[in-house]
Amino acid sequence: MNRTPAPPNAPGGNRWEELVTAALLGTARRTPSGVAAGREAPGALLDAAAVETVRRRAGMRPGPAAARVDPAAEDPRPALPRAAARRLAMLLADRPGTGSGVRRGAAPDLMELLPQWLATANRRGFAAPPEVLPALLDAARGRTDLRPPALTFAGPRALWLARLNPDWRFALRSTPGGGAAVPGPEEPERVRALWEEGLFAERVTLLTAIRSRDAAAARDLLATTWATERAEDRLMFLDSLRTGLCAADEPFLEQALADRSRNVRATAAELLSALPGSALAGRMAERAGSCVAVDHTRDKPTLAVEAPHECDPGMERDGVAPKAPAGRGERSWWLGQLMEAAPLGTWSRRLGGRTPEEIVALPVVDDWQGELHAAWCRAAVRQRDPSWSRALLGAPVSPEAGGPGAVSLAERAKLLATLGDAERAEWVAGFIAVHGLSEAFQLLGVCAVPWAEPLGRAVVDALNIARDAGSYPWSFSGVMGLAERCLDPSEATRLEALTATPDEPENAAPGAGGYWSESFQRLVTTLRLRATMHNELTTP
């Protein structure tokens, strides 16, 4: 039963205030009535406060009982194996250390293994033990990257807890609709009611769910209210069409090119340019084709570039932003957008039947090569074209780390993401063999986990070379951390030989060998722990 405090003028009210004031000031400065000054005063004050607390509670008026909390929904998934449950408790109990950020010792960083553990547990379809849910939610609260896998693993009980604790309300925000079930296709009336009356997050969830199972139905649903939606809502709804994007979406997207909102128009144009057969893609191909041609009057074929002289209304309607960013020339800005939106498949026909590799290898006049190749890189990523990605990446053993087309490592990482897992790993392994690890961190981040054997071997060999050079391992701490999480655990046996402290070369940094030994010990220990974790989650 809830209780309501007695009014301020109730008996004993002034006495409580007197005790609180004495406690705040300290008994050395003030003692309340009935408490003798001296060494015993603090204890006597606490005794008096305890007596007064009982009196205050006894004098409180009964209030109406609060509604009983509904029980949490049952989680039908199978329970974790006991060993895996104990492991999860250990992972959640670990806390990142404080200090300079340089880790010492051979102990694994358990919190960094938690995402991998959650991914495996979710693949196996296990339910979270109820007793770890508070710690799991606290961990997800502090790390946004943990939230999707943690909330999937935590299941409906996490949402139940989130409604009771304001600290965990992020779980409700991260689960649009607060975890409520989305109506299915057999409930058209509920679908219509939720779409027309639901909160924005609920409507986004509904549209995304319908789009994943029936692209046309989602598009038709969006069309029913499109004209009355706010601009920011139209933008979010339009973005949901990326899932299952197909030629049937073109008429709707063409209409969106005339939208009042510039951001909506730009998104519609981006989606249409990802459809090589769309009318917009054809218009962009014509515009881009008029800007680039092969010049045969030189000693060898060369690409001649004539950038647009203006951004006409038709270009603006098709998503070309007329105003260039600060420090960027207008003509190069317009050219880049046209090249990025033009279907890559049209260039072979326009440039004499040449392959992507041959086109990228052509010299370009008047310093336009950087702009041209950068735009083709963006087009290859947007259109997910592996043949153009290979051409722009070039061979991983090329002398320059920049490659023939990609002008930065960030672009190369995006291009690699368009290739298959095995090809990606093989390319990065070749890159590391030639250029080492100093420029490979971004590239390693896009490789599938666990790393394929050639890539894992290349990383370990490069770390071994760095160790033998006598430098400290701290500049490689990022790669070493990736290796702990991404190397195949079967590599632990081969790495055992590197855990011994090496003989330091003449010009080695003092104590570097010991630091490398600790780093490799931690790597081996972590790999073996990962193998154990996997077994605990896969063994009945």
DRENBAVEX-101219 format. One line per 3 residues: number of its first residue (from 1); for each residue x, y, z of C-alpha. Coordinates in Angstrom, 2 decimals. Last residue first. Example, Ala and Ser with C-alpha at 12.3 -4.5 7.8 and 13.67 -1.06 7.14 Angstrom:
% DRENBAVEX-101219
2> 13.67 -1.06 7.14  12.30 -4.50 7.80
This chain:
% DRENBAVEX-101219
540> 24.45 -29.09 -25.66  27.80 -27.92 -27.14  27.51 -24.94 -29.47
537> 27.61 -22.07 -27.00  30.28 -23.52 -24.72  32.33 -24.56 -27.75
534> 32.30 -21.03 -29.14  33.35 -19.58 -25.80  36.22 -22.08 -25.54
531> 37.47 -21.13 -29.00  37.22 -17.45 -28.10  39.20 -18.11 -24.90
528> 41.89 -19.82 -26.95  42.13 -16.82 -29.26  42.27 -14.45 -26.28
525> 45.09 -16.34 -24.60  47.09 -16.43 -27.84  46.64 -12.68 -28.40
522> 47.42 -11.86 -24.78  50.62 -13.89 -24.99  51.45 -12.12 -28.26
519> 51.10 -8.72 -26.62  53.05 -9.79 -23.52  55.95 -11.02 -25.67
516> 55.87 -7.79 -27.69  56.17 -5.77 -24.48  59.07 -7.90 -23.31
513> 60.89 -7.47 -26.63  60.44 -3.69 -26.52  62.31 -3.43 -23.20
510> 64.58 -0.65 -24.42  63.85 0.26 -28.06  65.95 -1.85 -30.38
507> 69.14 -0.48 -31.96  71.31 -3.55 -31.30  68.58 -6.12 -31.88
504> 66.61 -7.49 -28.91  66.64 -11.25 -28.44  62.99 -12.28 -28.40
501> 60.77 -12.78 -25.32  58.76 -15.95 -25.95  55.11 -15.51 -27.01
498> 55.98 -15.80 -30.70  56.31 -19.59 -30.61  52.71 -19.94 -29.40
495> 51.41 -18.20 -32.53  51.14 -21.43 -34.51  49.05 -23.03 -31.78
492> 46.74 -20.02 -31.47  45.97 -19.91 -35.22  42.99 -22.25 -34.72
489> 41.21 -19.33 -33.05  40.76 -17.73 -36.51  41.95 -14.16 -36.21
486> 39.18 -11.57 -35.84  38.81 -10.51 -32.22  42.41 -10.77 -31.01
483> 43.64 -9.76 -34.46  41.57 -6.58 -34.32  43.20 -5.67 -31.00
480> 46.64 -6.36 -32.47  45.79 -4.13 -35.44  44.84 -1.30 -33.10
477> 47.84 -1.89 -30.82  50.27 -1.65 -33.73  51.76 1.71 -32.69
474> 52.02 0.28 -29.18  54.21 -2.66 -30.17  57.48 -0.86 -29.36
471> 60.14 -0.99 -32.06  62.83 -3.68 -32.33  62.53 -4.50 -36.03
468> 61.99 -8.14 -35.07  58.63 -7.19 -33.54  57.54 -5.38 -36.69
465> 58.45 -8.42 -38.77  56.43 -10.66 -36.45  53.46 -8.32 -36.72
462> 53.70 -8.51 -40.52  53.85 -12.32 -40.41  50.81 -12.42 -38.11
459> 48.80 -10.15 -40.41  49.76 -12.08 -43.56  48.92 -15.44 -41.92
456> 45.49 -14.18 -40.89  44.82 -12.90 -44.40  45.85 -16.16 -46.07
453> 43.82 -18.22 -43.53  40.55 -16.32 -43.87  39.80 -13.85 -41.10
450> 37.09 -14.89 -38.67  35.36 -12.60 -39.35  34.81 -11.07 -42.80
447> 37.07 -8.23 -43.93  35.84 -4.60 -43.85  37.89 -3.58 -40.79
444> 41.09 -5.04 -42.22  41.06 -2.38 -44.94  40.81 0.45 -42.42
441> 43.80 -0.92 -40.47  45.97 -1.61 -43.53  48.05 1.54 -43.84
438> 50.57 0.87 -41.05  50.24 -2.88 -41.44  52.77 -3.63 -44.15
435> 52.80 -2.26 -47.70  53.78 -5.31 -49.76  52.57 -8.32 -47.73
432> 49.80 -6.19 -46.26  48.35 -5.47 -49.71  48.50 -9.13 -50.70
429> 46.59 -10.08 -47.55  44.07 -7.32 -48.27  43.40 -8.76 -51.74
426> 43.07 -12.34 -50.46  40.62 -11.27 -47.74  38.44 -9.37 -50.21
423> 38.45 -12.23 -52.69  37.37 -14.70 -50.00  34.61 -12.46 -48.60
420> 33.12 -11.49 -51.97  33.71 -8.02 -53.38  31.60 -4.88 -52.92
417> 33.12 -4.20 -49.48  36.53 -3.93 -51.13  35.37 -0.77 -52.90
414> 34.42 0.85 -49.60  37.81 -0.03 -48.07  39.57 1.33 -51.16
411> 37.68 4.60 -50.78  38.81 4.94 -47.15  42.37 4.10 -48.21
408> 42.35 7.13 -50.47  42.57 8.05 -54.15  41.01 4.91 -55.55
405> 41.64 4.63 -59.28  45.09 3.24 -60.02  45.93 2.27 -56.44
402> 46.63 4.57 -53.50  49.13 2.21 -51.84  51.63 2.94 -54.59
399> 53.96 0.18 -55.76  51.10 -2.10 -56.87  51.06 -5.37 -54.90
396> 47.34 -5.12 -54.14  46.60 -5.11 -57.88  44.19 -2.43 -58.96
393> 41.48 -1.08 -56.69  39.76 0.85 -59.45  39.67 -2.14 -61.81
390> 38.55 -4.52 -59.08  35.77 -2.15 -58.02  34.68 -1.80 -61.65
387> 34.23 -5.55 -61.94  32.62 -5.76 -58.48  29.75 -3.34 -59.28
384> 27.75 -2.65 -56.12  25.93 0.26 -57.82  26.60 2.72 -54.99
381> 30.12 1.43 -54.36  31.05 1.37 -58.06  29.53 4.83 -58.53
378> 31.54 6.27 -55.63  34.74 4.85 -57.10  33.79 6.14 -60.56
375> 33.44 9.63 -59.05  36.90 9.37 -57.45  38.33 8.19 -60.77
372> 37.02 11.20 -62.66  37.98 13.79 -60.05  41.51 12.42 -59.67
369> 41.99 12.03 -63.42  40.88 15.56 -64.37  44.41 16.97 -64.26
366> 44.17 18.47 -67.77  44.03 15.23 -69.75  43.33 11.72 -68.52
363> 45.58 8.72 -69.15  43.80 5.42 -69.82  44.36 2.70 -67.17
360> 40.88 3.13 -65.69  39.32 2.45 -69.08  41.47 -0.64 -69.70
357> 40.61 -2.12 -66.31  36.89 -1.36 -66.82  37.01 -3.20 -70.18
354> 37.17 -1.26 -73.44  34.39 -1.52 -76.02  35.31 1.78 -77.67
351> 34.63 4.22 -74.85  30.85 4.64 -75.06  30.12 0.92 -75.11
348> 32.43 0.19 -72.16  31.11 3.21 -70.31  27.46 2.17 -70.29
345> 27.81 -0.55 -67.63  28.91 2.02 -65.08  25.40 3.46 -64.92
342> 25.64 7.28 -64.60  24.96 8.62 -61.09  28.59 8.98 -59.97
339> 29.68 10.47 -63.28  26.95 13.11 -63.16  27.70 14.02 -59.54
336> 31.42 14.32 -60.18  30.87 16.52 -63.23  28.68 18.95 -61.28
333> 31.31 19.37 -58.55  34.12 19.66 -61.14  32.20 22.46 -62.85
330> 31.39 24.26 -59.60  34.95 24.29 -58.26  35.35 23.08 -54.68
327> 36.79 25.16 -51.85  33.46 25.59 -50.11  30.93 23.02 -51.25
324> 29.40 23.41 -54.73  25.90 24.78 -55.19  23.86 23.17 -57.98
321> 23.12 19.84 -56.28  22.40 17.34 -59.05  19.34 15.29 -58.06
318> 17.53 14.66 -61.32  15.45 17.81 -60.93  18.65 19.84 -60.61
315> 19.99 18.35 -63.83  16.76 19.21 -65.64  16.83 22.75 -64.24
312> 20.31 23.37 -65.76  23.57 23.11 -63.85  25.99 25.07 -66.06
309> 29.29 24.73 -67.90  29.38 20.95 -67.58  32.87 19.39 -67.48
306> 34.72 18.67 -70.73  37.04 15.72 -70.19  39.36 14.08 -72.71
303> 40.42 10.52 -72.01  43.61 9.62 -73.81  44.42 7.12 -76.57
300> 48.16 7.12 -77.32  50.40 9.59 -79.16  47.56 12.09 -79.16
297> 44.83 12.66 -81.76  42.77 9.67 -80.58  40.98 11.55 -77.77
294> 38.54 9.19 -76.05  35.44 10.90 -74.69  34.06 12.23 -71.40
291> 31.56 15.08 -70.85  28.86 14.08 -73.36  28.82 10.62 -71.82
288> 28.06 12.08 -68.39  24.95 13.82 -69.70  23.76 10.83 -71.69
285> 24.43 8.44 -68.80  22.59 10.77 -66.42  19.53 10.71 -68.65
282> 19.65 6.93 -68.89  20.02 6.56 -65.13  17.02 8.87 -64.72
279> 14.97 6.73 -67.11  15.71 3.66 -65.02  17.52 0.63 -66.43
276> 20.62 0.93 -64.24  18.51 1.16 -61.05  20.96 2.57 -58.48
273> 20.54 5.96 -60.17  16.87 5.80 -59.23  17.71 5.40 -55.54
270> 20.09 8.35 -55.59  17.55 10.51 -57.44  14.86 9.70 -54.87
267> 17.29 10.56 -52.08  18.17 13.91 -53.69  14.51 14.79 -54.25
264> 13.66 13.98 -50.62  16.58 16.11 -49.42  15.48 19.04 -51.64
261> 11.97 18.93 -50.16  9.06 20.11 -52.34  9.02 16.81 -54.21
258> 9.34 16.78 -58.01  11.87 13.93 -58.00  9.38 12.04 -55.78
255> 7.21 11.43 -58.85  10.12 9.63 -60.49  10.51 7.57 -57.32
252> 6.92 6.34 -57.50  7.25 5.48 -61.21  10.62 3.73 -60.61
249> 9.62 1.41 -57.76  8.65 -1.39 -60.17  12.27 -1.43 -61.39
246> 13.44 -2.80 -58.04  14.68 -1.77 -54.60  14.15 -4.70 -52.21
243> 15.30 -2.73 -49.18  16.32 0.72 -50.36  12.62 1.59 -50.20
240> 13.00 2.33 -46.47  14.80 5.56 -47.38  11.57 6.92 -48.80
237> 9.90 6.57 -45.41  12.67 8.51 -43.71  12.60 11.31 -46.28
234> 8.81 11.49 -46.28  8.93 11.86 -42.49  11.30 14.82 -42.71
231> 9.10 16.45 -45.35  5.88 15.97 -43.35  3.37 13.52 -44.78
228> 0.13 14.62 -46.48  1.04 13.80 -50.09  2.56 10.44 -49.20
225> -0.48 9.11 -47.34  -1.77 6.39 -49.70  1.56 6.16 -51.56
222> 3.30 4.66 -48.52  0.85 1.75 -48.46  1.37 1.12 -52.17
219> 5.14 1.06 -51.70  4.85 -1.35 -48.81  2.52 -3.64 -50.75
216> 4.86 -3.62 -53.76  7.90 -4.62 -51.71  6.17 -7.58 -50.03
213> 8.11 -9.42 -47.30  10.88 -6.96 -46.36  8.76 -3.97 -47.40
210> 6.02 -4.98 -44.96  8.46 -5.06 -42.03  10.08 -1.75 -43.03
207> 6.68 -0.04 -43.40  5.52 -1.30 -40.01  8.73 -0.32 -38.25
204> 8.63 3.15 -39.79  4.96 3.49 -38.77  5.73 2.47 -35.19
201> 8.56 5.01 -35.00  6.23 7.75 -36.30  3.50 6.97 -33.79
198> 0.47 5.09 -35.07  -2.80 6.49 -36.39  -2.76 6.08 -40.18
195> -0.23 3.27 -40.51  -1.40 1.51 -37.35  -5.04 1.64 -38.46
192> -4.25 0.41 -41.99  -2.13 -2.48 -40.75  -4.76 -3.39 -38.16
189> -7.43 -3.47 -40.86  -5.23 -5.48 -43.21  -4.63 -8.26 -40.64
186> -3.68 -11.32 -42.72  -0.67 -9.43 -44.05  0.82 -9.36 -40.55
183> 0.48 -6.84 -37.75  3.77 -5.74 -36.17  4.18 -7.02 -32.60
180> 4.91 -4.39 -29.99  8.57 -4.06 -29.08  8.33 -0.46 -27.94
177> 6.98 0.59 -31.31  10.45 1.10 -32.57  12.94 -1.04 -30.65
174> 15.95 1.21 -30.12  13.73 3.81 -28.46  12.29 1.18 -26.11
171> 15.75 -0.13 -25.30  16.98 3.43 -24.76  14.52 3.56 -21.85
168> 17.04 1.61 -19.79  17.99 4.32 -17.30  14.28 5.20 -16.90
165> 13.64 1.82 -15.23  10.20 0.17 -15.28  9.43 0.30 -19.01
162> 12.97 -0.86 -19.72  12.39 -3.97 -17.60  9.52 -5.13 -19.82
159> 11.57 -4.28 -22.91  14.41 -6.44 -21.61  11.96 -9.28 -20.86
156> 10.90 -9.35 -24.51  14.28 -10.54 -25.80  17.67 -10.04 -24.13
153> 19.50 -11.61 -27.08  17.97 -9.26 -29.64  18.46 -6.36 -27.24
150> 22.15 -7.20 -26.82  22.74 -7.73 -30.54  21.21 -4.34 -31.51
147> 22.50 -2.41 -28.46  26.15 -3.41 -28.37  27.33 -0.76 -30.85
144> 25.62 1.88 -28.68  27.93 1.14 -25.79  27.11 2.51 -22.31
141> 23.41 1.60 -22.33  24.23 -1.76 -23.85  26.42 -2.64 -20.87
138> 23.73 -1.48 -18.42  21.15 -3.54 -20.30  23.33 -6.64 -20.03
135> 23.96 -6.02 -16.33  20.22 -5.73 -15.67  19.43 -8.77 -17.87
132> 21.92 -11.09 -16.17  19.43 -12.65 -13.69  16.83 -13.33 -16.38
129> 19.14 -15.72 -18.30  19.15 -14.56 -21.95  17.39 -16.80 -24.45
126> 19.33 -18.84 -27.00  18.74 -18.79 -30.76  22.06 -20.27 -31.88
123> 22.69 -17.33 -34.19  21.83 -15.02 -31.29  24.34 -16.72 -29.00
120> 27.04 -16.42 -31.67  26.39 -12.70 -32.18  26.25 -12.12 -28.42
117> 29.66 -13.78 -27.89  31.18 -11.72 -30.68  29.80 -8.49 -29.22
114> 31.07 -9.51 -25.72  34.65 -10.18 -26.81  35.71 -6.55 -26.46
111> 34.32 -6.56 -22.90  36.63 -9.46 -22.05  39.92 -7.75 -22.87
108> 42.12 -10.81 -22.56  44.74 -11.00 -19.78  48.34 -11.18 -21.04
105> 49.67 -8.06 -19.33  49.62 -4.42 -20.30  47.04 -2.40 -22.17
102> 47.95 1.05 -23.40  44.87 3.27 -22.92  46.77 5.77 -20.78
99> 44.79 5.03 -17.65  41.47 3.39 -16.91  40.48 -0.19 -17.47
96> 37.38 -1.33 -19.31  35.02 -3.25 -17.01  34.57 -7.00 -16.81
93> 31.47 -8.21 -14.95  29.53 -8.53 -18.21  32.07 -10.93 -19.70
90> 32.18 -13.01 -16.52  28.37 -13.26 -16.37  28.35 -14.32 -20.01
87> 30.87 -17.08 -19.28  28.72 -18.44 -16.46  25.73 -18.56 -18.80
84> 27.83 -20.29 -21.46  28.88 -22.98 -18.98  25.28 -23.51 -17.93
81> 23.98 -23.96 -21.46  21.72 -21.03 -22.33  17.99 -21.56 -22.14
78> 15.94 -22.38 -25.20  13.77 -19.64 -26.76  10.14 -19.27 -25.70
75> 10.66 -16.04 -23.75  7.56 -15.52 -21.63  6.15 -12.02 -21.45
72> 6.91 -10.03 -18.32  4.28 -9.93 -15.58  1.86 -7.00 -15.44
69> 2.73 -4.53 -12.72  0.04 -4.27 -10.04  -1.75 -0.96 -10.07
66> -0.71 1.32 -7.24  -2.58 1.10 -3.92  -4.41 4.22 -2.84
63> -2.81 6.14 0.04  -2.63 5.42 3.78  -1.89 8.53 5.89
60> 1.56 8.82 7.37  1.92 9.12 11.17  3.47 5.71 11.66
57> 6.03 6.58 9.02  6.96 9.81 10.78  7.27 8.09 14.18
54> 9.50 5.36 12.74  11.71 7.98 11.08  11.86 9.98 14.35
51> 13.26 6.97 16.22  15.90 6.42 13.54  16.80 10.12 13.49
48> 17.23 10.08 17.30  19.56 7.09 17.03  21.52 8.84 14.29
45> 21.89 11.96 16.44  22.98 9.87 19.44  25.69 8.30 17.32
42> 26.96 11.68 16.19  26.73 13.17 19.75  28.78 10.51 21.54
39> 32.01 12.46 21.28  30.49 15.55 22.88  27.27 17.53 22.97
36> 24.23 15.90 24.51  21.27 15.13 22.26  17.75 15.95 23.55
33> 17.53 19.12 21.52  19.62 19.05 18.40  23.39 19.52 18.48
30> 25.08 22.19 16.36  28.65 22.96 15.34  30.49 19.79 16.39
27> 27.29 17.88 15.65  27.73 18.53 11.95  26.09 21.20 9.83
24> 24.16 18.80 7.59  23.32 16.38 10.40  22.19 19.19 12.67
21> 19.93 20.59 9.95  18.41 17.15 9.31  17.71 16.63 13.02
18> 15.99 20.02 13.36  13.92 19.38 10.24  12.75 16.09 11.73
15> 11.76 17.79 15.01  9.83 20.46 13.17  7.60 17.83 11.51
12> 7.10 15.82 14.73  3.37 16.52 14.97  1.92 17.43 11.58
9> 2.42 21.00 10.41  4.24 19.91 7.24  1.37 17.60 6.17
6> 1.82 13.86 6.74  3.44 11.97 3.92  1.14 9.81 1.71
3> 1.55 6.06 1.85  1.32 3.47 -0.89  0.00 0.00 0.00
